[in-house]
């Protein structure tokens, strides 16, 4: 694995910290599924962790929550705590486990309470400002890759041991 050197205006995921850093962003974040804009905000929280593209947590107040149903699935993050997962259904089309949240986040992550993060690969489109996001490789992590983020990124085949 060789770190890609960031160009002007770019960030390298290898400069992100561990434990992750949490920071607000005013960039416009949009999530679309089956012809409906599910979320649209300029009040998202970015979580930045070494080797991962940013994950954007969107306030529930800026999400059309009527389309989402909580599932029984739970996982645990050593930093953020216990996660719950959400299924999205819009006009008969569903995407199970499309989003996750931390109802009681761990210390330092309180700002993501009442926020959801979406897997961009399970949506029809996700945008940061006007740029469509590329999903992080693999099906476990939910990072959002844009032209201002360079890797390589953890998640694809052969990257789990990084």
KEVEXZA-739043 format. One record per residue: residue in three letters; x, y, z of N, C-alpha, C, O in turn; residue number from 1. Coordinates in nm, 2 decimals, always signed. Example, Ala and Ser with C-alpha at 12.3 -4.5 7.8 and 13.67 -1.06 7.14 Angstrom:
2
ATOM ALA +1.32 -0.57 +0.78 +1.23 -0.45 +0.78 +1.32 -0.33 +0.78 +1.42 -0.33 +0.85 1 .
ATOM SER +1.28 -0.22 +0.71 +1.37 -0.11 +0.71 +1.29 +0.00 +0.79 +1.34 +0.11 +0.80 2 .
//
This chain:
162
ATOM UNK +0.08 -0.12 +0.00 +0.00 +0.00 +0.00 +0.09 +0.12 +0.00 +0.17 +0.14 +0.09 1 .
ATOM UNK +0.07 +0.21 -0.10 +0.14 +0.33 -0.11 +0.04 +0.45 -0.10 -0.05 +0.46 -0.17 2 .
ATOM UNK +0.07 +0.54 +0.00 -0.02 +0.66 +0.02 -0.01 +0.74 -0.11 +0.09 +0.77 -0.16 3 .
ATOM UNK -0.13 +0.79 -0.15 -0.14 +0.89 -0.26 -0.11 +1.02 -0.20 -0.18 +1.06 -0.11 4 .
ATOM UNK -0.02 +1.10 -0.26 +0.01 +1.23 -0.22 -0.11 +1.33 -0.26 -0.14 +1.33 -0.38 5 .
ATOM UNK -0.17 +1.40 -0.16 -0.28 +1.49 -0.20 -0.23 +1.61 -0.28 -0.12 +1.66 -0.26 6 .
ATOM UNK -0.31 +1.65 -0.38 -0.28 +1.77 -0.45 -0.34 +1.89 -0.39 -0.40 +1.88 -0.28 7 .
ATOM UNK -0.34 +2.00 -0.45 -0.40 +2.12 -0.39 -0.55 +2.10 -0.37 -0.62 +2.06 -0.46 8 .
ATOM UNK -0.59 +2.14 -0.25 -0.74 +2.13 -0.22 -0.78 +1.99 -0.19 -0.90 +1.96 -0.17 9 .
ATOM UNK -0.69 +1.89 -0.18 -0.73 +1.75 -0.15 -0.68 +1.71 -0.01 -0.59 +1.78 +0.05 10 .
ATOM UNK -0.75 +1.61 +0.05 -0.71 +1.55 +0.18 -0.68 +1.40 +0.15 -0.74 +1.34 +0.07 11 .
ATOM UNK -0.58 +1.36 +0.23 -0.54 +1.21 +0.22 -0.61 +1.15 +0.35 -0.60 +1.20 +0.46 12 .
ATOM UNK -0.68 +1.03 +0.32 -0.74 +0.96 +0.44 -0.63 +0.91 +0.53 -0.66 +0.87 +0.64 13 .
ATOM UNK -0.50 +0.91 +0.49 -0.39 +0.86 +0.57 -0.35 +0.97 +0.67 -0.27 +0.95 +0.76 14 .
ATOM UNK -0.40 +1.09 +0.65 -0.38 +1.20 +0.75 -0.49 +1.21 +0.85 -0.48 +1.29 +0.95 15 .
ATOM UNK -0.60 +1.14 +0.83 -0.70 +1.14 +0.93 -0.66 +1.06 +1.06 -0.58 +0.97 +1.05 16 .
ATOM UNK -0.71 +1.10 +1.18 -0.66 +1.04 +1.30 -0.73 +0.91 +1.34 -0.83 +0.87 +1.28 17 .
ATOM UNK -0.68 +0.84 +1.43 -0.74 +0.73 +1.50 -0.71 +0.75 +1.65 -0.59 +0.75 +1.69 18 .
ATOM UNK -0.81 +0.76 +1.74 -0.95 +0.75 +1.71 -1.00 +0.86 +1.62 -0.93 +0.96 +1.60 19 .
ATOM UNK -1.12 +0.84 +1.55 -1.17 +0.93 +1.45 -1.19 +1.07 +1.51 -1.22 +1.09 +1.63 20 .
ATOM UNK -1.19 +1.17 +1.42 -1.22 +1.31 +1.45 -1.36 +1.33 +1.40 -1.41 +1.28 +1.29 21 .
ATOM UNK -1.44 +1.41 +1.47 -1.58 +1.45 +1.44 -1.58 +1.60 +1.42 -1.53 +1.68 +1.50 22 .
ATOM UNK -1.63 +1.64 +1.30 -1.64 +1.78 +1.27 -1.76 +1.82 +1.19 -1.81 +1.74 +1.10 23 .
ATOM UNK -1.82 +1.93 +1.22 -1.94 +1.98 +1.14 -1.89 +2.02 +1.00 -1.78 +2.06 +0.98 24 .
ATOM UNK -1.99 +2.01 +0.91 -1.96 +2.06 +0.77 -2.08 +2.14 +0.73 -2.20 +2.10 +0.76 25 .
ATOM UNK -2.06 +2.25 +0.65 -2.17 +2.32 +0.59 -2.19 +2.29 +0.44 -2.27 +2.35 +0.38 26 .
ATOM UNK -2.11 +2.19 +0.39 -2.13 +2.15 +0.26 -2.27 +2.08 +0.24 -2.32 +2.02 +0.34 27 .
ATOM UNK -2.33 +2.10 +0.13 -2.46 +2.04 +0.10 -2.45 +1.89 +0.08 -2.38 +1.85 -0.01 28 .
ATOM UNK -2.52 +1.81 +0.16 -2.52 +1.67 +0.15 -2.66 +1.63 +0.11 -2.76 +1.66 +0.17 29 .
ATOM UNK -2.67 +1.55 +0.00 -2.80 +1.50 -0.05 -2.80 +1.35 -0.07 -2.69 +1.30 -0.11 30 .
ATOM UNK -2.91 +1.28 -0.04 -2.92 +1.14 -0.06 -3.05 +1.11 -0.14 -3.16 +1.17 -0.10 31 .
ATOM UNK -3.04 +1.04 -0.25 -3.16 +1.01 -0.33 -3.18 +0.86 -0.35 -3.09 +0.79 -0.36 32 .
ATOM UNK -3.31 +0.82 -0.35 -3.35 +0.68 -0.37 -3.48 +0.67 -0.44 -3.58 +0.74 -0.39 33 .
ATOM UNK -3.49 +0.60 -0.55 -3.62 +0.57 -0.62 -3.69 +0.70 -0.65 -3.81 +0.71 -0.64 34 .
ATOM UNK -3.61 +0.80 -0.70 -3.67 +0.93 -0.74 -3.71 +1.03 -0.64 -3.76 +1.13 -0.66 35 .
ATOM UNK -3.67 +0.99 -0.51 -3.71 +1.08 -0.40 -3.58 +1.13 -0.33 -3.49 +1.05 -0.30 36 .
ATOM UNK -3.57 +1.26 -0.30 -3.46 +1.30 -0.21 -3.49 +1.27 -0.07 -3.58 +1.33 -0.01 37 .
ATOM UNK -3.42 +1.18 -0.02 -3.44 +1.13 +0.12 -3.38 +1.22 +0.23 -3.44 +1.24 +0.33 38 .
ATOM UNK -3.27 +1.28 +0.19 -3.20 +1.37 +0.29 -3.14 +1.49 +0.21 -3.09 +1.47 +0.10 39 .
ATOM UNK -3.14 +1.61 +0.27 -3.09 +1.73 +0.21 -3.05 +1.82 +0.33 -3.14 +1.86 +0.40 40 .
ATOM UNK -2.92 +1.84 +0.35 -2.88 +1.92 +0.46 -2.75 +2.00 +0.44 -2.67 +1.96 +0.35 41 .
ATOM UNK -2.73 +2.10 +0.51 -2.60 +2.17 +0.52 -2.56 +2.17 +0.67 -2.48 +2.26 +0.71 42 .
ATOM UNK -2.61 +2.07 +0.75 -2.58 +2.06 +0.89 -2.52 +1.92 +0.92 -2.55 +1.87 +1.04 43 .
ATOM UNK -2.45 +1.86 +0.83 -2.40 +1.72 +0.86 -2.28 +1.73 +0.95 -2.22 +1.83 +0.97 44 .
ATOM UNK -2.25 +1.61 +1.00 -2.13 +1.59 +1.08 -2.04 +1.49 +1.00 -2.08 +1.39 +0.96 45 .
ATOM UNK -1.91 +1.53 +0.98 -1.82 +1.44 +0.92 -1.74 +1.36 +1.02 -1.69 +1.42 +1.12 46 .
ATOM UNK -1.72 +1.23 +1.00 -1.64 +1.15 +1.09 -1.52 +1.11 +1.00 -1.54 +1.04 +0.90 47 .
ATOM UNK -1.40 +1.14 +1.05 -1.28 +1.11 +0.97 -1.19 +1.02 +1.05 -1.15 +1.04 +1.16 48 .
ATOM UNK -1.16 +0.90 +0.98 -1.08 +0.80 +1.05 -0.97 +0.75 +0.95 -1.00 +0.74 +0.83 49 .
ATOM UNK -0.85 +0.72 +1.00 -0.74 +0.68 +0.92 -0.78 +0.57 +0.82 -0.84 +0.47 +0.86 50 .
ATOM UNK -0.75 +0.59 +0.70 -0.76 +0.50 +0.59 -0.91 +0.49 +0.53 -0.93 +0.41 +0.44 51 .
ATOM UNK -1.00 +0.57 +0.59 -1.14 +0.57 +0.54 -1.18 +0.70 +0.49 -1.14 +0.81 +0.54 52 .
ATOM UNK -1.25 +0.70 +0.38 -1.31 +0.82 +0.33 -1.41 +0.87 +0.44 -1.46 +0.80 +0.52 53 .
ATOM UNK -1.44 +1.00 +0.44 -1.54 +1.06 +0.54 -1.67 +0.99 +0.53 -1.72 +0.95 +0.43 54 .
ATOM UNK -1.73 +0.98 +0.65 -1.87 +0.93 +0.67 -1.95 +1.05 +0.71 -1.91 +1.13 +0.80 55 .
ATOM UNK -2.06 +1.08 +0.65 -2.14 +1.19 +0.68 -2.27 +1.15 +0.76 -2.35 +1.07 +0.71 56 .
ATOM UNK -2.28 +1.21 +0.88 -2.40 +1.18 +0.96 -2.50 +1.30 +0.94 -2.46 +1.42 +0.97 57 .
ATOM UNK -2.62 +1.27 +0.90 -2.72 +1.37 +0.87 -2.82 +1.38 +0.98 -2.87 +1.28 +1.03 58 .
ATOM UNK -2.86 +1.50 +1.02 -2.96 +1.51 +1.13 -3.09 +1.45 +1.08 -3.13 +1.47 +0.97 59 .
ATOM UNK -3.15 +1.38 +1.18 -3.28 +1.32 +1.14 -3.39 +1.43 +1.10 -3.47 +1.40 +1.02 60 .
ATOM UNK -3.37 +1.55 +1.15 -3.46 +1.66 +1.11 -3.45 +1.69 +0.96 -3.55 +1.75 +0.91 61 .
ATOM UNK -3.34 +1.65 +0.90 -3.32 +1.68 +0.76 -3.34 +1.56 +0.67 -3.30 +1.56 +0.55 62 .
ATOM UNK -3.39 +1.45 +0.73 -3.42 +1.32 +0.66 -3.57 +1.30 +0.66 -3.64 +1.32 +0.75 63 .
ATOM UNK -3.61 +1.24 +0.55 -3.76 +1.20 +0.54 -3.77 +1.07 +0.61 -3.77 +0.96 +0.55 64 .
ATOM UNK -3.78 +1.07 +0.74 -3.77 +0.95 +0.83 -3.89 +0.86 +0.81 -3.89 +0.74 +0.84 65 .
ATOM UNK -4.00 +0.91 +0.75 -4.12 +0.83 +0.72 -4.09 +0.71 +0.63 -4.16 +0.61 +0.63 66 .
ATOM UNK -3.98 +0.72 +0.55 -3.94 +0.62 +0.46 -3.85 +0.51 +0.53 -3.81 +0.41 +0.46 67 .
ATOM UNK -3.80 +0.54 +0.65 -3.71 +0.45 +0.72 -3.77 +0.37 +0.83 -3.86 +0.43 +0.90 68 .
ATOM UNK -3.73 +0.25 +0.84 -3.77 +0.16 +0.95 -3.65 +0.10 +1.02 -3.56 +0.05 +0.95 69 .
ATOM UNK -3.65 +0.11 +1.15 -3.54 +0.05 +1.23 -3.54 -0.11 +1.21 -3.65 -0.17 +1.20 70 .
ATOM UNK -3.42 -0.17 +1.21 -3.41 -0.31 +1.21 -3.36 -0.37 +1.34 -3.33 -0.29 +1.43 71 .
ATOM UNK -3.35 -0.50 +1.35 -3.30 -0.56 +1.47 -3.15 -0.57 +1.47 -3.09 -0.60 +1.58 72 .
ATOM UNK -3.09 -0.54 +1.36 -2.94 -0.55 +1.35 -2.87 -0.45 +1.43 -2.91 -0.33 +1.43 73 .
ATOM UNK -2.76 -0.49 +1.50 -2.68 -0.40 +1.58 -2.54 -0.44 +1.56 -2.50 -0.56 +1.55 74 .
ATOM UNK -2.45 -0.35 +1.57 -2.30 -0.37 +1.57 -2.24 -0.28 +1.67 -2.31 -0.20 +1.73 75 .
ATOM UNK -2.12 -0.30 +1.70 -2.05 -0.22 +1.80 -1.92 -0.16 +1.75 -1.84 -0.23 +1.69 76 .
ATOM UNK -1.90 -0.03 +1.77 -1.78 +0.04 +1.73 -1.71 +0.08 +1.86 -1.77 +0.13 +1.96 77 .
ATOM UNK -1.58 +0.05 +1.87 -1.50 +0.07 +1.99 -1.51 +0.22 +2.03 -1.48 +0.26 +2.15 78 .
ATOM UNK -1.53 +0.31 +1.93 -1.53 +0.45 +1.96 -1.67 +0.51 +1.98 -1.70 +0.58 +2.07 79 .
ATOM UNK -1.76 +0.47 +1.88 -1.89 +0.54 +1.88 -2.00 +0.46 +1.96 -2.10 +0.52 +1.99 80 .
ATOM UNK -1.97 +0.33 +1.99 -2.07 +0.25 +2.07 -2.16 +0.16 +1.98 -2.12 +0.12 +1.88 81 .
ATOM UNK -2.28 +0.14 +2.03 -2.37 +0.04 +1.97 -2.45 +0.12 +1.85 -2.51 +0.22 +1.88 82 .
ATOM UNK -2.44 +0.06 +1.73 -2.51 +0.11 +1.62 -2.64 +0.03 +1.59 -2.64 -0.09 +1.62 83 .
ATOM UNK -2.74 +0.10 +1.54 -2.86 +0.04 +1.50 -2.87 +0.07 +1.35 -2.81 +0.16 +1.30 84 .
ATOM UNK -2.94 -0.02 +1.28 -2.95 -0.01 +1.13 -3.10 +0.02 +1.08 -3.19 +0.00 +1.16 85 .
ATOM UNK -3.11 +0.07 +0.96 -3.23 +0.12 +0.91 -3.25 +0.06 +0.77 -3.16 +0.05 +0.69 86 .
ATOM UNK -3.38 +0.03 +0.74 -3.42 -0.01 +0.60 -3.50 +0.10 +0.54 -3.58 +0.17 +0.61 87 .
ATOM UNK -3.47 +0.13 +0.41 -3.54 +0.24 +0.34 -3.64 +0.18 +0.24 -3.60 +0.09 +0.17 88 .
ATOM UNK -3.76 +0.22 +0.24 -3.86 +0.18 +0.15 -3.93 +0.30 +0.09 -3.99 +0.38 +0.16 89 .
ATOM UNK -3.92 +0.31 -0.05 -3.99 +0.42 -0.12 -4.07 +0.36 -0.23 -4.02 +0.30 -0.32 90 .
ATOM UNK -4.20 +0.38 -0.23 -4.29 +0.33 -0.33 -4.27 +0.19 -0.37 -4.26 +0.16 -0.49 91 .
ATOM UNK -4.26 +0.10 -0.27 -4.25 -0.04 -0.30 -4.10 -0.09 -0.32 -4.08 -0.21 -0.32 92 .
ATOM UNK -4.01 -0.01 -0.33 -3.87 -0.05 -0.35 -3.80 -0.03 -0.22 -3.80 +0.08 -0.16 93 .
ATOM UNK -3.73 -0.13 -0.17 -3.66 -0.13 -0.04 -3.51 -0.15 -0.06 -3.46 -0.21 -0.15 94 .
ATOM UNK -3.43 -0.09 +0.04 -3.29 -0.12 +0.05 -3.27 -0.15 +0.20 -3.26 -0.05 +0.28 95 .
ATOM UNK -3.25 -0.27 +0.23 -3.23 -0.31 +0.37 -3.09 -0.26 +0.43 -2.99 -0.27 +0.35 96 .
ATOM UNK -3.09 -0.22 +0.55 -2.96 -0.18 +0.61 -2.89 -0.07 +0.54 -2.76 -0.07 +0.54 97 .
ATOM UNK -2.96 +0.02 +0.49 -2.91 +0.13 +0.41 -2.84 +0.24 +0.49 -2.76 +0.32 +0.44 98 .
ATOM UNK -2.88 +0.25 +0.62 -2.83 +0.35 +0.70 -2.80 +0.30 +0.84 -2.86 +0.19 +0.88 99 .
ATOM UNK -2.73 +0.37 +0.92 -2.70 +0.33 +1.06 -2.70 +0.46 +1.15 -2.67 +0.57 +1.10 100 .
ATOM UNK -2.71 +0.44 +1.28 -2.71 +0.55 +1.37 -2.66 +0.50 +1.50 -2.65 +0.38 +1.53 101 .
ATOM UNK -2.62 +0.59 +1.59 -2.58 +0.56 +1.72 -2.67 +0.63 +1.82 -2.65 +0.75 +1.85 102 .
ATOM UNK -2.77 +0.56 +1.88 -2.87 +0.63 +1.97 -2.80 +0.68 +2.09 -2.85 +0.79 +2.15 103 .
ATOM UNK -2.69 +0.62 +2.14 -2.62 +0.67 +2.26 -2.47 +0.66 +2.23 -2.40 +0.58 +2.28 104 .
ATOM UNK -2.42 +0.76 +2.15 -2.28 +0.75 +2.11 -2.19 +0.77 +2.23 -2.22 +0.83 +2.33 105 .
ATOM UNK -2.07 +0.71 +2.21 -1.96 +0.72 +2.31 -1.91 +0.86 +2.33 -1.94 +0.95 +2.25 106 .
ATOM UNK -1.83 +0.87 +2.44 -1.77 +1.00 +2.46 -1.69 +1.06 +2.34 -1.61 +0.99 +2.28 107 .
ATOM UNK -1.71 +1.19 +2.32 -1.65 +1.25 +2.20 -1.73 +1.24 +2.07 -1.70 +1.31 +1.98 108 .
ATOM UNK -1.83 +1.16 +2.07 -1.91 +1.14 +1.95 -2.06 +1.18 +1.98 -2.15 +1.15 +1.90 109 .
ATOM UNK -2.08 +1.25 +2.09 -2.22 +1.29 +2.12 -2.29 +1.37 +2.01 -2.41 +1.37 +2.00 110 .
ATOM UNK -2.21 +1.44 +1.93 -2.27 +1.53 +1.82 -2.34 +1.45 +1.71 -2.42 +1.50 +1.64 111 .
ATOM UNK -2.32 +1.32 +1.70 -2.38 +1.24 +1.60 -2.51 +1.17 +1.65 -2.58 +1.10 +1.58 112 .
ATOM UNK -2.55 +1.20 +1.78 -2.68 +1.15 +1.83 -2.79 +1.21 +1.74 -2.78 +1.33 +1.70 113 .
ATOM UNK -2.89 +1.13 +1.71 -3.01 +1.18 +1.63 -2.96 +1.21 +1.49 -3.03 +1.30 +1.42 114 .
ATOM UNK -2.86 +1.15 +1.44 -2.81 +1.16 +1.30 -2.81 +1.02 +1.24 -2.79 +0.92 +1.32 115 .
ATOM UNK -2.82 +1.01 +1.11 -2.80 +0.88 +1.04 -2.69 +0.90 +0.94 -2.68 +1.01 +0.88 116 .
ATOM UNK -2.62 +0.79 +0.91 -2.52 +0.78 +0.80 -2.58 +0.68 +0.70 -2.63 +0.58 +0.74 117 .
ATOM UNK -2.56 +0.71 +0.57 -2.61 +0.63 +0.47 -2.49 +0.56 +0.39 -2.39 +0.63 +0.37 118 .
ATOM UNK -2.51 +0.44 +0.35 -2.42 +0.37 +0.26 -2.44 +0.42 +0.12 -2.55 +0.40 +0.07 119 .
ATOM UNK -2.35 +0.50 +0.06 -2.38 +0.55 -0.07 -2.40 +0.44 -0.18 -2.46 +0.47 -0.28 120 .
ATOM UNK -2.34 +0.33 -0.16 -2.35 +0.22 -0.26 -2.49 +0.15 -0.26 -2.52 +0.08 -0.35 121 .
ATOM UNK -2.57 +0.18 -0.16 -2.70 +0.12 -0.15 -2.81 +0.22 -0.18 -2.93 +0.20 -0.17 122 .
ATOM UNK -2.77 +0.34 -0.22 -2.86 +0.45 -0.26 -2.85 +0.46 -0.42 -2.75 +0.41 -0.48 123 .
ATOM UNK -2.94 +0.54 -0.48 -2.93 +0.56 -0.62 -2.83 +0.67 -0.64 -2.75 +0.66 -0.74 124 .
ATOM UNK -2.82 +0.77 -0.55 -2.71 +0.87 -0.57 -2.70 +0.95 -0.43 -2.79 +0.97 -0.36 125 .
ATOM UNK -2.57 +0.98 -0.40 -2.54 +1.07 -0.29 -2.45 +1.18 -0.34 -2.37 +1.15 -0.43 126 .
ATOM UNK -2.47 +1.30 -0.29 -2.40 +1.41 -0.34 -2.34 +1.49 -0.23 -2.40 +1.50 -0.12 127 .
ATOM UNK -2.22 +1.55 -0.25 -2.16 +1.65 -0.17 -2.15 +1.77 -0.26 -2.08 +1.77 -0.36 128 .
ATOM UNK -2.22 +1.87 -0.22 -2.24 +1.99 -0.30 -2.30 +1.93 -0.43 -2.41 +1.87 -0.43 129 .
ATOM UNK -2.24 +1.96 -0.55 -2.30 +1.90 -0.68 -2.22 +1.78 -0.73 -2.25 +1.74 -0.84 130 .
ATOM UNK -2.13 +1.73 -0.65 -2.05 +1.61 -0.70 -2.11 +1.48 -0.65 -2.13 +1.47 -0.53 131 .
ATOM UNK -2.14 +1.39 -0.74 -2.19 +1.26 -0.70 -2.08 +1.18 -0.64 -1.96 +1.18 -0.69 132 .
ATOM UNK -2.11 +1.12 -0.53 -2.01 +1.05 -0.44 -1.98 +0.91 -0.51 -2.07 +0.85 -0.56 133 .
ATOM UNK -1.86 +0.86 -0.49 -1.83 +0.72 -0.52 -1.83 +0.65 -0.39 -1.76 +0.69 -0.30 134 .
ATOM UNK -1.89 +0.53 -0.38 -1.89 +0.46 -0.25 -1.76 +0.40 -0.22 -1.68 +0.37 -0.31 135 .
ATOM UNK -1.73 +0.39 -0.09 -1.60 +0.33 -0.05 -1.61 +0.18 -0.09 -1.72 +0.12 -0.08 136 .
ATOM UNK -1.50 +0.12 -0.13 -1.50 -0.02 -0.18 -1.55 -0.11 -0.06 -1.53 -0.08 +0.05 137 .
ATOM UNK -1.60 -0.22 -0.10 -1.65 -0.33 -0.01 -1.79 -0.30 +0.04 -1.85 -0.20 +0.00 138 .
ATOM UNK -1.84 -0.38 +0.12 -1.98 -0.37 +0.17 -1.99 -0.35 +0.32 -2.10 -0.36 +0.38 139 .
ATOM UNK -1.88 -0.32 +0.39 -1.88 -0.30 +0.53 -1.88 -0.15 +0.57 -1.96 -0.11 +0.65 140 .
ATOM UNK -1.78 -0.08 +0.51 -1.77 +0.06 +0.55 -1.86 +0.15 +0.46 -1.89 +0.11 +0.35 141 .
ATOM UNK -1.89 +0.27 +0.51 -1.98 +0.35 +0.43 -1.92 +0.49 +0.40 -1.99 +0.59 +0.40 142 .
ATOM UNK -1.79 +0.49 +0.36 -1.73 +0.62 +0.33 -1.78 +0.68 +0.20 -1.82 +0.61 +0.11 143 .
ATOM UNK -1.77 +0.81 +0.19 -1.81 +0.89 +0.07 -1.68 +0.94 +0.00 -1.61 +1.02 +0.06 144 .
ATOM UNK -1.65 +0.90 -0.12 -1.53 +0.94 -0.19 -1.57 +1.05 -0.29 -1.66 +1.03 -0.37 145 .
ATOM UNK -1.49 +1.16 -0.29 -1.51 +1.27 -0.38 -1.37 +1.30 -0.44 -1.27 +1.25 -0.40 146 .
ATOM UNK -1.37 +1.39 -0.54 -1.24 +1.43 -0.60 -1.14 +1.50 -0.51 -1.03 +1.50 -0.54 147 .
ATOM UNK -1.19 +1.54 -0.39 -1.10 +1.61 -0.30 -1.05 +1.52 -0.19 -0.98 +1.56 -0.09 148 .
ATOM UNK -1.07 +1.38 -0.20 -1.02 +1.28 -0.11 -0.94 +1.18 -0.18 -0.98 +1.13 -0.29 149 .
ATOM UNK -0.82 +1.15 -0.13 -0.73 +1.05 -0.19 -0.70 +0.94 -0.09 -0.70 +0.97 +0.03 150 .
ATOM UNK -0.66 +0.82 -0.14 -0.64 +0.71 -0.06 -0.50 +0.66 -0.07 -0.40 +0.74 -0.07 151 .
ATOM UNK -0.48 +0.53 -0.08 -0.58 +0.42 -0.10 -0.68 +0.41 +0.02 -0.65 +0.45 +0.13 152 .
ATOM UNK -0.79 +0.35 -0.01 -0.90 +0.34 +0.09 -0.91 +0.19 +0.14 -0.91 +0.10 +0.06 153 .
ATOM UNK -0.93 +0.18 +0.27 -0.96 +0.05 +0.33 -1.10 +0.00 +0.29 -1.19 +0.09 +0.27 154 .
ATOM UNK -1.12 -0.13 +0.27 -1.25 -0.18 +0.24 -1.26 -0.28 +0.13 -1.34 -0.37 +0.13 155 .
ATOM UNK -1.17 -0.26 +0.03 -1.17 -0.35 -0.09 -1.10 -0.47 -0.06 -1.04 -0.49 +0.05 156 .
ATOM UNK -1.10 -0.57 -0.15 -1.02 -0.69 -0.14 -0.87 -0.67 -0.10 -0.81 -0.59 -0.17 157 .
ATOM UNK -0.83 -0.74 +0.00 -0.68 -0.73 +0.04 -0.65 -0.62 +0.13 -0.53 -0.60 +0.16 158 .
ATOM UNK -0.75 -0.54 +0.17 -0.72 -0.42 +0.25 -0.75 -0.43 +0.40 -0.72 -0.34 +0.48 159 .
ATOM UNK -0.81 -0.54 +0.44 -0.86 -0.56 +0.58 -0.75 -0.56 +0.68 -0.77 -0.53 +0.79 160 .
ATOM UNK -0.62 -0.60 +0.64 -0.51 -0.61 +0.73 -0.44 -0.48 +0.75 -0.34 -0.48 +0.83 161 .
ATOM UNK -0.48 -0.37 +0.69 -0.40 -0.24 +0.70 -0.41 -0.19 +0.84 -0.36 -0.09 +0.87 162 .
//
